[in-house]
């Protein structure tokens, strides 16, 4: 097996988090970065961590998120809020980096769970209903003695290392199954892989292509976005592993994809150049709501 390189990590989210404050943003508001996507549990709002806090798309308009403007990384939604890592807002009392944090009130406040002052997880994903946390650790810390893929089932108190047998290439994206705690998918520079035993071993979903984004759907199918001149978006069947091509919203690489938990035919996608699109028909057609970092109300 080739050595797995824990560099240049990105994470796709398949389910969302709850509401934010109703402070409207201007139509020309710009996103410095996009660090994920997630729908609220009722499916009415799309939340986007944008380097300086959260922004939300609600009923056709963008609003500023509530709470401190933390630089959320490894952002992942759950049915009771969201988990994340990253860096604290300027002037806040939190240690830098944040380690593993959780919010259950739409980001108005956060609770530090573990590893504050030690770790900034860029590669992290959480099962929406299972709350199983998978993290790509790059350096030894107080809870992980070595780099590698780890998982936690107790809010980050203890971590177990996964052997990741069969995983090849530099990791680019990671996604946990929303309801099956043992299933996790990983995209790399050499293909897409999936595990049904908490990352102990992986099988190939798509090989010989570089993956920019990946997410596991409620159905168990996996959405896989490839990068480069022939970038494409595939839905890979959980039963047959057969890939079906889905329309790309643009020619830009897709970095994040989210599925609306209340309406599974609705998808959101964010691209490398910070554009965001929504589809209401499983990716047949797309509507742009952010163009290269500039919001569109």
KOLGUBA-624014 format. One record per residue (C-alpha): x, y, z. Coordinates in steps of 0.2 Angstrom, whole numbers, padded with zeros to 4 digits, always signed. Layout:
# residues N
XYZ;...
# end
This chain:
# residues 297
+0000+0000+0000;+0006+0017-0004;+0010+0029+0010;-0005+0041+0014;+0000+0059+0014;-0010+0070+0026;-0008+0086+0017;-0019+0099+0008;-0035+0093+0017;-0053+0098+0013;-0069+0091+0019;-0087+0089+0011;-0103+0090+0021;-0118+0081+0017;-0130+0088+0031;-0133+0105+0039;-0135+0115+0055;-0147+0127+0062;-0151+0145+0060;-0142+0161+0063;-0146+0179+0066;-0156+0188+0053;-0144+0202+0050;-0144+0203+0031;-0128+0204+0021;-0127+0216+0006;-0129+0208-0011;-0111+0212-0015;-0104+0204+0001;-0088+0194-0002;-0082+0177+0005;-0064+0177+0009;-0064+0158+0009;-0077+0144+0009;-0073+0130+0022;-0088+0119+0020;-0107+0118+0017;-0122+0112+0028;-0141+0113+0028;-0151+0116+0044;-0160+0100+0050;-0177+0107+0043;-0169+0110+0026;-0173+0129+0026;-0156+0136+0028;-0139+0133+0020;-0124+0138+0031;-0107+0142+0025;-0091+0144+0035;-0082+0159+0026;-0066+0162+0036;-0074+0176+0047;-0089+0166+0055;-0104+0159+0047;-0115+0165+0033;-0132+0158+0029;-0144+0157+0014;-0162+0158+0019;-0177+0160+0008;-0167+0167-0006;-0156+0179+0004;-0140+0179+0013;-0138+0184+0032;-0123+0186+0043;-0122+0171+0056;-0123+0174+0074;-0109+0173+0087;-0090+0176+0086;-0082+0177+0069;-0071+0161+0071;-0062+0154+0057;-0070+0137+0056;-0061+0123+0048;-0066+0105+0047;-0084+0111+0048;-0096+0097+0050;-0115+0097+0054;-0125+0086+0066;-0143+0084+0071;-0140+0094+0087;-0128+0108+0080;-0111+0107+0072;-0093+0102+0076;-0078+0111+0069;-0060+0116+0072;-0050+0131+0066;-0045+0147+0074;-0053+0159+0086;-0060+0176+0082;-0049+0191+0085;-0050+0196+0103;-0059+0180+0109;-0053+0171+0125;-0052+0154+0116;-0035+0146+0113;-0027+0145+0096;-0030+0133+0088;-0048+0129+0093;-0045+0110+0093;-0062+0101+0093;-0077+0112+0096;-0096+0110+0096;-0110+0122+0095;-0128+0118+0099;-0135+0136+0097;-0132+0140+0079;-0114+0147+0083;-0120+0160+0096;-0108+0151+0108;-0096+0136+0106;-0090+0122+0118;-0072+0116+0118;-0072+0097+0118;-0054+0093+0116;-0037+0098+0110;-0038+0117+0111;-0021+0125+0109;-0015+0109+0100;-0024+0105+0084;-0032+0113+0069;-0041+0099+0060;-0044+0103+0042;-0048+0086+0038;-0063+0081+0049;-0081+0074+0047;-0095+0069+0058;-0109+0058+0056;-0125+0069+0056;-0135+0057+0067;-0121+0045+0074;-0110+0059+0080;-0095+0048+0076;-0080+0060+0072;-0067+0055+0059;-0051+0066+0059;-0035+0066+0049;-0021+0070+0062;-0005+0077+0055;+0006+0078+0071;+0007+0070+0088;-0004+0078+0102;-0010+0074+0119;-0023+0062+0113;-0015+0055+0097;+0002+0048+0098;+0005+0048+0079;-0001+0055+0062;-0015+0046+0053;-0034+0043+0052;-0043+0043+0069;-0061+0041+0075;-0070+0046+0091;-0087+0040+0098;-0087+0050+0114;-0086+0069+0108;-0067+0068+0106;-0063+0062+0124;-0054+0046+0117;-0048+0042+0099;-0044+0026+0090;-0032+0025+0076;-0039+0017+0060;-0026+0007+0049;-0033+0013+0033;-0027-0002+0023;-0030+0000+0004;-0031+0019+0005;-0019+0027-0008;-0013+0045-0012;-0013+0062-0004;-0030+0064+0005;-0041+0079-0002;-0058+0076+0006;-0067+0065+0019;-0086+0062+0023;-0094+0051+0036;-0111+0042+0032;-0125+0052+0041;-0133+0037+0050;-0120+0022+0049;-0106+0025+0061;-0094+0013+0053;-0095+0020+0035;-0083+0034+0030;-0077+0039+0012;-0061+0048+0007;-0055+0056-0008;-0037+0057-0013;-0026+0063-0028;-0027+0045-0034;-0046+0041-0032;-0061+0039-0021;-0062+0025-0007;-0074+0019+0005;-0073+0010+0022;-0087+0000+0031;-0076-0004+0046;-0072+0013+0053;-0057+0016+0042;-0048+0000+0045;-0048-0005+0027;-0054+0004+0011;-0061-0002-0006;-0060+0008-0022;-0075+0018-0028;-0066+0027-0042;-0047+0025-0047;-0035+0035-0057;-0042+0052-0055;-0039+0066-0043;-0054+0069-0031;-0058+0087-0026;-0074+0083-0015;-0083+0068-0009;-0099+0066+0002;-0109+0051+0007;-0128+0053+0005;-0142+0047+0016;-0146+0033+0004;-0128+0027+0006;-0123+0032-0012;-0108+0043-0013;-0106+0059-0023;-0088+0061-0030;-0081+0076-0038;-0065+0074-0049;-0053+0089-0053;-0043+0095-0068;-0047+0098-0086;-0060+0084-0087;-0068+0087-0070;-0084+0078-0067;-0097+0074-0054;-0102+0056-0051;-0115+0047-0040;-0109+0030-0036;-0121+0017-0031;-0119+0009-0013;-0126-0007-0020;-0116-0009-0037;-0102+0004-0036;-0108+0009-0053;-0104+0028-0056;-0118+0039-0065;-0112+0056-0071;-0121+0071-0064;-0122+0088-0072;-0108+0100-0066;-0114+0117-0061;-0098+0125-0069;-0081+0120-0076;-0073+0124-0059;-0068+0110-0047;-0081+0106-0034;-0074+0106-0016;-0089+0104-0006;-0106+0096-0008;-0121+0096+0004;-0138+0086+0003;-0153+0094+0011;-0159+0082+0025;-0177+0087+0023;-0177+0086+0004;-0164+0074-0003;-0166+0079-0021;-0159+0096-0016;-0140+0098-0017;-0128+0112-0014;-0111+0113-0021;-0096+0125-0018;-0081+0127-0030;-0063+0131-0029;-0066+0149-0035;-0079+0151-0021;-0095+0150-0031;-0110+0141-0023;-0124+0133-0033;-0140+0124-0028;-0150+0111-0037;-0167+0105-0033;-0167+0090-0045;-0153+0079-0040;-0140+0089-0050;-0150+0090-0066;-0150+0109-0066;-0141+0122-0055;-0144+0139-0049;-0129+0150-0044;-0131+0159-0027;-0113+0165-0025;-0102+0170-0039;-0083+0169-0036;-0086+0174-0018;-0099+0187-0021;-0116+0183-0014;-0132+0185-0025;-0148+0189-0016;
# end
